[in-house]
Every structure is written in structure tokens, then in C-alpha cells.
Amino acid sequence: MDTRTLALGARFTHVAQWPTSSFTLVEAPDQEGVVLADRRWSTSDDAMELRPWTDLYGNRGQKLTLPAGESVFEWSATATVPDNVDEQDPAAEQLAPEDLPDDVLTYLWPSRYCQSDVLSSDAWRLFGAGPRTLQRALDVSDWVHSHVQYRTGSTMSWWSAVDTFNNGYGICRDISHTFVALCRALNIPARYVSGYLPDMDVTEVDPAEMDFHAWSEVFYGDRWWTIDARHNVPRKGHVTIAHGRDAADVPLVTNFGNPWLKRMIVTCHEVDAAGNAA
């Protein structure tokens, strides 16, 4: 299989008034089809001890304490990814809820940002006549992509799928939330995914500064399938950080205090064998 190599990373600069506990979910774990190498953490202060933790979804992060004053922590790695787009099989069959694996059932319930119960009547009005296959989820993605305008920096942390559905705009996390909520309303298990996505083999590159990305996965047949309603086409290079019911389950950084995030830099681009930008 042909592969491509990506440079991944995230650098956070905080200014805290006093020592502040911080939990992170920014490092990419081992995952199917992606080979990670040269993974490393660095901090500006030797006293910022990193300690691993795992949440109830199996996502892995780090715990640390931000010291008073300005501090930096950074994660970086290289990732070898398949040189092909996300796999999709429109004929994959939707299972009845009682036939789903136990660990998938939680992705049928409404959640904080994905109020599938509120959007249920709209979901069945729009997609109720669709096939009980992956094609129905792809139809949902088509609708969300065409009805929700992507606007960088347009929403705040409280903005939900219902807000996005009613107002017709949002950022990538809002687009994922809306897609997930509509799918769950149709009894399709759907989950929110955070991660890295390079602008690789695309004709239109977003001029905005590189950022983390959010997309979705739906469960059909015996597996999860990637669907990215923000772009609405299969892409190359999705590298998962974490998954959950919605963004509340997978915050990139949780600070138990109120430090100022002075700067965040996200790295995600293709490199050659020598590590130079391709």
C-alpha cells in the first residue's frame, strides 16, 4: 500500500496566575492504518511533570500542572498514513438497536451538544424515506454540508446542533454535532471525532491558520465509517486524537482554573523522507 508522511504537532502557551491543573487530549494514539513515530512531549519547565490518563472511551491524554507565569507544552510526531481517501460503502447495512454491540449503544442517545431528541421530527421528515444503509448517513452529510455554512470563529462553546440547524452556520465542530444529532435521531449510532487533517491533494486550501479538526463516525455493519460533513468528500490523512458523544467528551485542554491561552499552534502537513515540507 502506498503511504504518505505527515508532521503532526500542537503547541500551547499559557499564562497562569497560580499553579493550575491541566488535562490534555491532543496526542494521536495508535490507530488502524496509521503508523506513528518520533512521538515526543516537551515543556518549558522541568517541574511540569506529564502523567498519562485514560477516559471512559479509551482516549489517552496527559495530566500536568501549569506553573504560575508563562509556560509552554508541546506534542509532536510523524504519522505514516495510507495514500487513499476514507473508505465508504453506501450499501453497508444499518443494524437494529438491539443488534448493536453494547459499547456502541451509547452513541444512540442525545448528548449535551447533539440533541437528537429535539431534532427527531426534522430528521425523519428529511431522511425518513431513505435506505437503511450507509447511503442514508451520506444523504445526511450532503444536507448538512449544503445547509450549514462554515464560518471560521463564528460560534462559542455553548453553540449546539440545534443552534446550528436553526441558524445555518458554524465551525467544524458544529457541523459534526449537527450531523451526529440527525443520525442519532434516525437510530444511526454516530460519534464525534477530534483530530488532525492535512490539506493533502485538495484543490481549495483553507487560507485560515491550521487548526484541529472535527469530523464524525457512524456505525454500520460491523465497523465505524468516517464521514466528514464539513468537506463532504472522502479525504486523505484523517488522524484521530479522540472520540466521544460530542465535543464535551473530548476537550483538547481542560484547565481547572482560568489561565490565559496566549497562543496555540497546530502542525499538520506532509513531509518528505528527510522531514522537509513536501
BAZARO-53697 format. One record per residue (C-alpha): y negated, x, z. Coordinates in steps of 0.05 Angstrom, whole numbers, padded with zeros to 5 digits, always signed. Layout:
! residues N
YXZ ...
This chain:
! residues 278
+00000+00000+00000 -00069+00026-00018 -00116+00034+00041 -00189+00047+00057 -00220+00083+00116 -00277+00055+00159 -00322+00086+00212 -00330+00037+00269 -00374+00040+00330 -00421+00007+00378 -00476+00039+00420 -00513+00003+00475 -00576+00028+00511 -00594-00010+00575 -00649-00002+00626 -00629-00028+00695 -00670-00034+00758 -00609-00021+00802 -00534-00006+00792 -00505-00064+00752 -00432-00082+00739 -00417-00089+00665 -00355-00113+00626 -00348-00097+00552 -00308-00125+00494 -00329-00081+00436 -00270-00036+00422 -00220-00054+00368 -00148-00056+00395 -00084-00041+00357 -00071-00097+00307 -00027-00114+00249 -00046-00078+00184 -00100-00035+00216 -00088+00037+00239 -00139+00063+00289 -00152+00136+00303 -00201+00181+00338 -00218+00126+00388 -00267+00150+00440 -00316+00127+00492 -00377+00166+00514 -00431+00153+00566 -00497+00184+00583 -00478+00190+00656 -00414+00220+00683 -00417+00170+00740 -00407+00112+00691 -00332+00111+00700 -00296+00068+00649 -00237+00026+00673 -00195-00017+00626 -00185-00091+00637 -00147-00147+00601 -00167-00220+00598 -00122-00282+00595 -00120-00280+00519 -00094-00208+00518 -00161-00179+00496 -00175-00109+00523 -00242-00084+00547 -00275-00035+00595 -00309-00043+00663 -00365+00003+00684 -00428+00006+00726 -00495+00016+00693 -00538+00063+00736 -00610+00050+00754 -00655+00071+00697 -00637+00081+00624 -00565+00092+00605 -00521+00092+00543 -00448+00077+00529 -00415+00082+00462 -00347+00069+00430 -00326+00096+00362 -00263+00102+00319 -00238+00106+00249 -00196+00049+00221 -00149+00051+00161 -00147-00019+00131 -00109-00049+00072 -00146-00047+00006 -00136-00121-00005 -00170-00185+00016 -00149-00232+00071 -00084-00267+00054 -00086-00342+00045 -00031-00391+00025 -00061-00461+00012 +00009-00491+00015 +00024-00466+00086 +00043-00527+00127 +00006-00556+00187 +00052-00567+00246 +00050-00628+00291 +00022-00612+00360 +00090-00620+00394 +00119-00567+00347 +00067-00514+00361 +00083-00452+00404 +00059-00461+00475 +00007-00405+00471 -00025-00439+00410 -00037-00507+00443 -00100-00484+00480 -00134-00478+00412 -00130-00553+00401 -00175-00571+00460 -00251-00579+00458 -00288-00520+00489 -00359-00503+00510 -00386-00487+00441 -00334-00524+00399 -00340-00597+00418 -00285-00623+00373 -00283-00689+00412 -00357-00702+00394 -00345-00685+00320 -00279-00721+00314 -00303-00782+00275 -00343-00738+00227 -00284-00692+00216 -00236-00749+00199 -00289-00782+00155 -00299-00719+00116 -00229-00690+00114 -00180-00743+00139 -00152-00755+00069 -00138-00682+00057 -00069-00649+00054 -00033-00627+00117 -00033-00555+00092 -00079-00495+00097 -00117-00525+00039 -00148-00574+00088 -00176-00517+00130 -00202-00484+00067 -00236-00550+00049 -00269-00549+00118 -00293-00478+00105 -00322-00499+00038 -00360-00556+00071 -00387-00513+00128 -00408-00458+00081 -00446-00506+00036 -00477-00548+00091 -00496-00495+00143 -00549-00445+00122 -00541-00375+00150 -00606-00354+00184 -00608-00286+00219 -00633-00293+00290 -00644-00368+00285 -00607-00393+00347 -00600-00379+00421 -00538-00371+00464 -00535-00445+00483 -00531-00468+00409 -00465-00503+00397 -00423-00531+00339 -00455-00599+00348 -00525-00568+00344 -00504-00531+00281 -00472-00592+00249 -00533-00635+00263 -00586-00584+00243 -00552-00548+00185 -00566-00476+00203 -00543-00420+00248 -00516-00349+00253 -00445-00326+00240 -00421-00347+00310 -00449-00417+00299 -00415-00423+00232 -00349-00402+00263 -00359-00451+00321 -00372-00509+00272 -00311-00492+00230 -00267-00486+00292 -00292-00552+00322 -00279-00591+00258 -00210-00561+00251 -00190-00577+00322 -00214-00649+00311 -00162-00652+00255 -00107-00625+00301 -00110-00557+00268 -00105-00500+00320 -00167-00457+00310 -00196-00398+00348 -00259-00357+00348 -00255-00283+00330 -00305-00227+00342 -00301-00161+00306 -00326-00113+00252 -00334-00129+00178 -00359-00078+00128 -00398-00094+00064 -00339-00069+00023 -00331-00089-00051 -00383-00144-00046 -00436-00158-00098 -00491-00180-00050 -00502-00137+00012 -00539-00169+00071 -00603-00128+00079 -00604-00141+00154 -00583-00085+00201 -00508-00080+00212 -00484-00125+00269 -00419-00150+00299 -00388-00208+00260 -00354-00273+00279 -00301-00310+00239 -00242-00356+00253 -00166-00361+00251 -00124-00423+00241 -00050-00432+00257 -00006-00458+00201 +00069-00449+00193 +00087-00392+00239 +00025-00350+00238 -00051-00344+00244 -00093-00341+00180 -00162-00311+00174 -00218-00357+00147 -00290-00333+00146 -00334-00393+00133 -00397-00350+00135 -00377-00317+00069 -00324-00369+00047 -00286-00319+00005 -00228-00274+00027 -00258-00206+00046 -00233-00135+00057 -00238-00099+00123 -00238-00151+00179 -00223-00112+00243 -00214-00155+00304 -00243-00140+00372 -00222-00203+00410 -00206-00276+00402 -00214-00338+00445 -00232-00412+00445 -00305-00395+00428 -00357-00342+00440 -00359-00356+00515 -00289-00326+00519 -00305-00261+00482 -00375-00237+00502 -00389-00167+00475 -00422-00145+00540 -00425-00183+00606 -00475-00156+00656 -00473-00180+00728 -00548-00171+00735 -00607-00171+00688 -00615-00103+00655 -00657-00098+00592 -00617-00086+00528 -00664-00035+00497 -00622-00020+00435 -00556-00039+00403 -00528-00001+00343 -00466-00025+00306 -00429+00020+00257 -00381-00007+00205 -00378+00026+00137 -00329+00061+00091 -00318+00136+00095 -00280+00187+00054 -00226+00234+00078 -00279+00282+00106 -00312+00227+00145 -00373+00222+00100 -00401+00154+00079 -00366+00131+00016 
